[in-house]
Amino acid sequence: MAHTTNSGDLRLVGLSKSFDAFTAVRSLDLEIPQGSFFALLGPSGCGKTTTLRMIAGLEEPTAGRILIGEEDITRTKAYQRNVNTVFQSYALFPHMTVLDNVAFGLKRRGDKNAMAKAKEALDLVQLGEVGRKKPGQLSGGMQQRVALARALVNRPDVLLLDEPLGALDLKLRRQMQIELKRIQSEVGLTFVHVTHDQEEAMTMADTIAVMNRGNLEQLGDPATLYENPESTFVANFLGQSNLLRASVEGEPANGVVMVNVQGQQLEVSRDHVPAGIRDIWLGVRPEKLRLGEQGGPNQLKGDVTDVSFTGVATQYLVRMPWGRELVVVQQNDGSARARVGENVTMSWAAEHGFALDASQDAGAGAEHEAGRG
């Protein structure tokens, strides 16, 4: 079921949407390459769903343009756009068979091969054998795949996925993440996936646009966003970050920048420090910290206040002499362990830290837990 038409990239140019006094999306510029798996990620109210609805034609932009290739679809009616949406609610017709549900749109358009195409789409989502059943006889995960087949059968230029896995339980959601990724690479269509679940976006997407309060915070592949966040919001929203107040000392040398945290000299890779900023948040991800001395300058001592065993890993809270608690995550692979009350040394490599402008709020993004709105 390879996609052959050359539709082109999806481009949003200065796209804005205001409702009365509230601006949901502010002058958004995005280029989504044809055939890519793209995620719009952010907490509820960040503008991601409004953006999706504008692409679908369900919401009219206040300003800006939407293009697929060279075609401007900004004012095109929703049903005239070659764009399909898969919602969290499957909206299947209960009285029709699964196969008829998938073929419905094609039949309405008088497509002579509607049933053959529907069968092919069901095979793609690995449900070829349930075509004669009614939707009510299927599990939630299967119904979601039927909804996906129904959207794919029309070969849209862009497939929009609006929190499509939100109604599924965790285990099924994980399976469907892998499944969606496989389907996307097989059909080669442009998928634009809206979610507030960081792990889901990072598991599936080639590129993620992190949105916050109608603005684009950062755009990049999952690894870049995680390793080199450009704002405290991204650092906190994508996983956990330990942020320490620090000041830059002197000029970079040997590829590293010296910083001072509470009178202690630490190193950060030069390319992880924004130019021209002296007051910074020094960020280190919990799993980059190691218990025990590893050599090198980046070492801090503190007292263990909490130990939580999570199966694959153990999470420690370690209180610094100045009162700040750091989170340390150690894989349960035989590496050093510690008990509550123990004084421990934590160490990390210069390239595992990142620096952000200290004028930013250290708590930004932290209030939005994974999997919550």
Sequence and secondary structure as in RCSB ss.txt:
>XXXX:A:sequence
MAHTTNSGDLRLVGLSKSFDAFTAVRSLDLEIPQGSFFALLGPSGCGKTTTLRMIAGLEEPTAGRILIGEEDITR
TKAYQRNVNTVFQSYALFPHMTVLDNVAFGLKRRGDKNAMAKAKEALDLVQLGEVGRKKPGQLSGGMQQRVALAR
ALVNRPDVLLLDEPLGALDLKLRRQMQIELKRIQSEVGLTFVHVTHDQEEAMTMADTIAVMNRGNLEQLGDPATL
YENPESTFVANFLGQSNLLRASVEGEPANGVVMVNVQGQQLEVSRDHVPAGIRDIWLGVRPEKLRLGEQGGPNQL
KGDVTDVSFTGVATQYLVRMPWGRELVVVQQNDGSARARVGENVTMSWAAEHGFALDASQDAGAGAEHEAGRG
>XXXX:A:secstr
    S    EEEEEEEEEETTEEEEEEEEEEE TT EEEEE  TTSSHHHHHHHHHTSS  SEEEEEETTEE TT
S GGGSSEEEE SS    TTS HHHHHHHHHHHTT TTHHHHHHHHHHHTT GGGTTS GGGS HHHHHHHHHHH
HHTT  SEEEEESTTTTS HHHHHHHHHHHHHHHHHH  EEEEEES HHHHHHH SEEEEEETTEEEEEE HHHH
HHS SSHHHHHHSS  EEEEEEEEEEEETTEEEEEETTEEEEEEGGGS TT  EEEEEE GGG EES  SSS EE
EEEEEEEEE SSEEEEEEE TTS EEEEEEETTT     TT EEEEE  GGGEEEEETTS TTTTTTS TT  
